[in-house]
């Protein structure tokens, strides 16, 4: 059986239901049943938060693709694992906030988490031929975003429009801002730490503006295996869905001659402190990564409302980390509480006028 859910984009969901005929569909932001087009009313509709639980755990399916935005994805991932589903993970926050719980639950259920995030899919693909040889380093590529060549001062005062102009990927507003600040890469370091059981010091960020090498792994003998391709999310999505088969995606093949050259730079932790914070939070353990994530979401929302300047995103996150200190992350409840506290802390700082433009 199949299910499809969305948050509030009902028109797109209706269009997809009409095309794919799922047995169940739902919107987490509820609408009255009479707003559902008549030709779609014969399927089972679930409204509100229950829609995610129904799709992840109640509808009998082989696999669950979790692309819920934010920490809400953590509950869905845990629900899907508990129900014995194969999880295809497009949500970062589940591993960022609850990676230790998710990986333990998956291991106990005898299931692998198949990554959909393009960098992690690349690493996963590179490890397919490893024959049990553990990598010594993960090379996590990053486009560098729109501020790759900007100096610190200019980045601090970047506008909403400048931050939303991503050179290579067309994504939602939150993740595009995260790409500009490199908080997206910080979250991906955390994701990689759990998915591939690698300590942060063995995960190196490689800025690669062309976004052709999607990531790479280094082995003990010095060999580096990379995955390359045109940036197109259909590739990692199909790889997770059809794993271990590869399907025709309709994506453009890579034209190395047209590219000419590929370039690589180190990630700059001075201009992009998020890269430094990722390692610090992972080493601190507890709920530090959850605090970073929750505080960043609130700060990005304030930036998108044009209440704070771009540099204040990092300042607000660091202040939340410092003032909340050690918080436990032993249970899902602990994690949701740390997330709530982080958001409250940022709101408090915003109310005091911190970072306002
Ligand atoms: Mg990614």
Boltz pocket constraint, residues with backbone or C-beta under 6 A from the ligand:
constraints:
  - pocket:
      binder: B
      contacts: [[A, 117], [A, 118], [A, 119], [A, 188]]
      max_distance: 6.0
